[in-house]
Amino acid sequence: MPPMWLEGRVYIEYLRLIRDPVFRGVEVPPGLGKPVMLIPGFLAGDWTLHTPFQWLRRIGYRPRVAGVTFNVMYSEVMLRPLVDTLRELRRKTGARVSLVGHSRGGVLAKVLSHRRPDLVEQVITLGSPLHDPFDIHPLTMAGVTAAHIYNVFRYGHPASVEQRFLRDLAAVPRVPITSIYSRSDGVVNWKACLRPDINAIEVPGSHIGLALNPDVYRILAYLLPAPWRES
């Protein structure tokens, strides 16, 4: 796995993005009011996806942040309000929702789509370890361990409470899923983002910067109007 200090590239990636025509919506198909829900990664909140949220709204989608302040709680605890938000967005728009999840947010999105495929059109993940959620940098794993201890004290449940979630994560997808990943990801092992039952697209860049990567925005512009499906 590349050294984590390379994640500092995120600032360069942001500068590349705001100078790129895709950010201005040049030759980008209009969103036509289609709903998209954005789910942030581990130890992050909705604010980390402010840039893609504004971009999606600017090109005509109806984006919605997940309502996450700090993505640190047990997966099952995280899913409950996400289901409510997803159901509300489906009701307001009358359309199934595309889920875009960064890192752990993509893992949550996959399970969310597995449990409520009637509400989800597709899932697009950014640097999400869909194959093995624990194949991550040791420093990040230390954060996961600390989060586990916090959750045990707060909810009084051991990690075994996550077994159903992990089964649903490993299950065959019920909606189209695309995993966008980078071999130079300094947080998640890029191989953990690959599965034979999920479409995968490689881009250059950092893990944190996947939410600010112009190549990712081009892929989103291509996939959101029409989900990738196996031929």
C-alpha positions as CSV (number, residue, x, y, z in Angstrom):
1,M,0.0,0.0,0.0
2,P,1.4,3.5,-0.9
3,P,2.5,5.7,2.1
4,M,-0.3,7.7,3.7
5,W,1.6,11.0,3.3
6,L,0.7,10.8,-0.4
7,E,-2.9,11.6,0.6
8,G,-1.6,15.2,0.8
9,R,-2.2,15.3,-3.0
10,V,-5.8,16.1,-2.2
11,Y,-5.1,19.8,-2.5
12,I,-3.6,19.4,-6.0
13,E,-6.5,17.3,-7.0
14,Y,-9.0,20.0,-5.9
15,L,-7.1,22.6,-7.9
16,R,-7.2,20.3,-11.0
17,L,-11.0,19.8,-10.5
18,I,-11.9,23.5,-10.3
19,R,-9.9,24.2,-13.5
20,D,-11.4,21.3,-15.4
21,P,-14.3,21.8,-17.8
22,V,-16.2,18.9,-16.3
23,F,-16.6,21.0,-13.1
24,R,-18.3,23.7,-15.1
25,G,-20.6,21.1,-16.6
26,V,-19.1,21.3,-20.1
27,E,-20.4,18.4,-22.2
28,V,-22.0,16.9,-19.1
29,P,-25.5,15.4,-19.6
30,P,-28.1,17.2,-17.6
31,G,-29.3,15.6,-14.4
32,L,-33.0,16.1,-15.2
33,G,-33.8,16.2,-11.5
34,K,-32.7,12.6,-10.8
35,P,-32.1,11.9,-7.1
36,V,-28.6,11.2,-5.7
37,M,-27.7,10.5,-2.1
38,L,-24.1,11.1,-1.0
39,I,-22.7,9.1,2.0
40,P,-19.4,10.1,3.6
41,G,-16.6,7.9,4.7
42,F,-15.2,6.7,8.1
43,L,-14.5,9.5,10.6
44,A,-16.1,12.0,8.1
45,G,-19.4,13.8,7.7
46,D,-21.6,15.4,5.1
47,W,-19.3,18.4,4.8
48,T,-16.6,16.3,3.1
49,L,-19.0,15.8,0.2
50,H,-19.9,19.5,-0.2
51,T,-18.1,19.9,-3.5
52,P,-19.8,16.9,-5.3
53,F,-23.1,18.0,-3.8
54,Q,-22.9,21.5,-5.3
55,W,-21.7,20.1,-8.6
56,L,-24.6,17.6,-8.9
57,R,-27.1,20.3,-8.1
58,R,-25.5,22.7,-10.6
59,I,-25.8,20.2,-13.4
60,G,-29.4,19.4,-12.7
61,Y,-29.5,16.5,-10.3
62,R,-31.4,16.5,-7.0
63,P,-28.7,15.6,-4.5
64,R,-29.1,14.9,-0.9
65,V,-26.5,14.4,1.8
66,A,-27.0,11.5,4.1
67,G,-27.3,13.4,7.3
68,V,-24.1,12.1,8.8
69,T,-22.1,14.2,11.2
70,F,-19.5,11.7,12.2
71,N,-19.3,8.3,10.5
72,V,-18.0,6.3,13.4
73,M,-20.9,4.2,14.8
74,Y,-21.8,0.6,14.2
75,S,-22.9,0.0,10.7
76,E,-26.3,-1.1,11.8
77,V,-26.8,2.1,13.7
78,M,-25.6,4.1,10.8
79,L,-28.1,2.4,8.4
80,R,-31.3,3.2,10.3
81,P,-31.4,7.0,9.5
82,L,-30.0,6.3,6.0
83,V,-33.0,4.1,5.2
84,D,-35.3,6.9,6.4
85,T,-33.5,9.5,4.2
86,L,-33.5,7.2,1.2
87,R,-37.2,6.5,1.6
88,E,-38.0,10.2,1.9
89,L,-36.0,11.1,-1.2
90,R,-37.7,8.3,-3.1
91,R,-41.1,9.6,-2.1
92,K,-40.3,13.2,-2.9
93,T,-38.9,12.5,-6.4
94,G,-40.9,9.5,-7.4
95,A,-37.7,7.9,-8.7
96,R,-35.3,5.3,-7.4
97,V,-32.1,6.9,-5.9
98,S,-28.5,6.6,-7.0
99,L,-26.2,6.2,-4.0
100,V,-22.6,7.6,-4.2
101,G,-20.5,6.5,-1.2
102,H,-17.0,7.5,-0.3
103,S,-14.8,4.9,1.4
104,R,-17.0,3.4,4.3
105,G,-19.9,5.3,2.8
106,G,-19.7,3.1,-0.2
107,V,-19.8,0.0,2.0
108,L,-22.9,1.3,3.7
109,A,-24.4,2.1,0.3
110,K,-23.9,-1.5,-0.9
111,V,-25.7,-2.9,2.1
112,L,-28.4,-0.3,1.9
113,S,-29.0,-1.3,-1.7
114,H,-29.1,-5.0,-0.8
115,R,-31.8,-4.4,1.8
116,R,-33.9,-1.9,-0.1
117,P,-33.3,-2.5,-3.8
118,D,-36.8,-1.2,-4.4
119,L,-35.5,2.3,-3.5
120,V,-32.1,2.2,-5.2
121,E,-31.3,2.6,-8.9
122,Q,-27.5,2.0,-8.6
123,V,-24.5,2.3,-6.3
124,I,-21.2,4.1,-7.1
125,T,-18.4,3.7,-4.6
126,L,-15.2,5.7,-4.3
127,G,-12.3,3.9,-2.7
128,S,-14.6,1.5,-0.8
129,P,-13.3,-1.9,0.4
130,L,-16.3,-3.9,-0.8
131,H,-14.3,-7.2,-0.8
132,D,-12.7,-6.8,2.6
133,P,-13.7,-3.8,4.7
134,F,-10.7,-4.4,7.0
135,D,-8.0,-4.4,4.4
136,I,-6.9,-0.8,5.2
137,H,-3.9,1.1,6.4
138,P,-2.8,0.3,9.9
139,L,-3.4,3.9,11.1
140,T,-6.9,3.7,9.8
141,M,-7.3,0.3,11.4
142,A,-6.3,1.8,14.7
143,G,-9.2,4.3,14.3
144,V,-11.5,1.4,13.6
145,T,-10.4,-0.3,16.8
146,A,-11.0,2.9,18.8
147,A,-14.4,3.2,17.2
148,H,-15.2,-0.3,18.2
149,I,-14.3,0.4,21.8
150,Y,-16.5,3.5,21.7
151,N,-19.4,1.6,20.3
152,V,-19.1,-1.2,22.9
153,F,-19.3,1.3,25.7
154,R,-22.1,3.3,24.1
155,Y,-24.4,0.5,22.9
156,G,-23.3,-2.4,25.0
157,H,-23.0,-4.8,22.0
158,P,-19.9,-6.7,20.9
159,A,-18.6,-6.6,17.3
160,S,-20.7,-9.7,16.5
161,V,-23.7,-7.4,16.0
162,E,-22.1,-6.6,12.6
163,Q,-22.3,-10.1,11.3
164,R,-25.6,-9.6,9.4
165,F,-24.1,-6.4,7.9
166,L,-21.0,-8.3,6.7
167,R,-23.1,-11.1,5.2
168,D,-25.2,-8.5,3.2
169,L,-22.0,-6.8,2.1
170,A,-20.6,-10.0,0.7
171,A,-23.9,-11.0,-1.0
172,V,-24.3,-10.8,-4.7
173,P,-25.5,-7.2,-5.6
174,R,-29.2,-6.6,-6.2
175,V,-28.6,-3.4,-8.2
176,P,-25.8,-2.2,-10.5
177,I,-22.7,-1.3,-8.6
178,T,-19.6,0.4,-9.8
179,S,-16.4,0.6,-7.7
180,I,-14.1,3.5,-8.5
181,Y,-10.6,2.9,-7.1
182,S,-7.0,4.1,-7.2
183,R,-3.9,1.9,-7.1
184,S,-2.2,4.8,-5.3
185,D,-4.8,4.9,-2.5
186,G,-3.0,5.4,0.8
187,V,-5.9,4.4,3.1
188,V,-7.6,1.4,1.5
189,N,-5.8,-1.5,-0.3
190,W,-7.0,-1.0,-3.9
191,K,-7.4,-4.8,-4.3
192,A,-10.1,-4.7,-1.5
193,C,-12.2,-2.5,-3.9
194,L,-12.4,-5.3,-6.5
195,R,-15.0,-8.1,-6.7
196,P,-15.9,-10.3,-9.7
197,D,-19.6,-9.4,-9.3
198,I,-19.0,-5.6,-9.3
199,N,-17.9,-3.3,-12.1
200,A,-14.6,-1.6,-11.4
201,I,-13.0,1.5,-12.9
202,E,-9.5,2.7,-12.0
203,V,-8.5,6.3,-11.7
204,P,-5.2,7.9,-10.6
205,G,-5.1,9.8,-7.3
206,S,-5.4,9.7,-3.6
207,H,-8.1,8.1,-1.4
208,I,-9.3,11.3,0.2
209,G,-9.2,13.1,-3.2
210,L,-11.6,10.6,-4.9
211,A,-14.4,13.0,-3.9
212,L,-12.5,15.8,-5.7
213,N,-11.0,14.0,-8.6
214,P,-12.0,15.3,-12.1
215,D,-11.7,11.8,-13.5
216,V,-14.3,10.6,-11.0
217,Y,-16.6,13.4,-12.0
218,R,-16.4,12.3,-15.6
219,I,-17.4,8.8,-14.6
220,L,-20.2,10.1,-12.5
221,A,-21.5,12.2,-15.4
222,Y,-21.5,9.0,-17.6
223,L,-23.0,6.6,-15.1
224,L,-25.6,8.6,-13.2
225,P,-27.9,9.1,-16.3
226,A,-27.8,5.3,-17.1
227,P,-26.4,2.7,-14.6
228,W,-23.8,0.3,-15.9
229,R,-25.3,-3.2,-16.3
230,E,-23.7,-6.5,-17.3
231,S,-24.3,-7.4,-20.9
